[in-house]
Amino acid sequence: MSKFIKPGNYKSALPIYETQTAIGIIKRLFEDNLSKTLNLKRVSAPLFVEPQSGLNDDLNGIERAVEFEIKETGTNAVIVHSLAKWKRMALYNYGFPAGEGLYTDMNAIRRDEEMDNLHSIYVDQWDWEKVIDKASRNETLLKTTVTAIVNSICDTAEKINELYPALTVNLSRNVKFITSQQLEDMYPEMSCKERENAYVKEHRTVFIMQIGDVLKSGVKHDGRAPDYDDWTLNGDIMFWNDILECAFEISSMGIRVDEESLNSQLKKADCDKRRGYPFHKMLLEGKLPLTMGGGIGQSRLCMLLLKKAHIGEVQVSIWDEETMANSKAAGITLL
């Protein structure tokens, strides 16, 4: 079992019945806000892909995908970890122009995921991707988009608070931008997670940029696959969670690799064998559009806005016996 956070004197602000209604409202409100703000159209998405396509998100490169055989074809498929690469291919196949994008409900199984207050082997998020032009492929666009997403989250929070007065969540629209290297320079004696907690506690809403490459200390702030985000133009949106008293990641996102950054990152990650996959070949040949995108956790957002202490209060998953016992002792009802 991963670390369990026991909040002091915890009691859910809403009972289970009202919680289910509120989850539906949050998802509809935020989805509408996000699509309008970023000019996105909803599309259907796969639950599984062919392993040889190279389209599955490899996360940190060590997580095992759930694989199964298809009876009729005699071939195998893998459950997605996320749709980071599939979305870019979809934009190409569907002919999306610059300035427009797509979003989808992504459901995944991450069998090797941690199982704590914030993590589950079941993952649900809004995966989104948008076509951009070369002139816009910069930090200014990244920051503008982050601010727009944060405002959509805060707008949703305010509407939910109108409907449920007990759900007052202290979110800040003022985003502080900082790089992972600046964090290390600021807190050299702390671990990466300790740095996040220290900085986010002070600033409430933070976007930590440039994640994936090695820091001056010789370690990475966090792992990122080398073939979707450009490690110089990506980051995580984090809010301070008053219930759990920790930095709370709501989204991982970024401007995606172009030919140059993909070539460099594949070498750094010792993943040159991926160059032979259809997706990577098209990207290296400049056939795929330039894009930016990310994932926004649906259960994470519901946790935050409904003031829940455990992700199992807003989604159904499987938990170990110790987690279930600790949750019961803390007054946390797992679905």
Buried (B, 14 or more C-beta within 10 A) or exposed (E): BEEBBBBEEBEBBBEEEBBEEBBEBBBEBBBEBBBEBBEBEEBEBBEBBBBEBBBBBBBEEEBEBBEEEEEEEEEEBBBBBBBBBBBBBBBBEEEBEBEBBBBBBBBBBBEEBEBBBBBBBBBBBBBBBBBBEEEBBEBEBBBEBBBBBBBBBBBBBEBBBEEBEEBEBEBBEEBBBBBBBBBBEEBEEBEBEEBBBBBBBEBBBBBBBBBBBEBEEEEBBBBBBBBBBBBBBBBBBBBBBBBBEBBBBBBBBBBBBBEEBBBBBBEEBEBEEBBEBEBBEBBBEEEBBBBBBBBBBBBBBBBBBBBBBBBBBBBEBEBEEEBBEBBEEBEBBBE
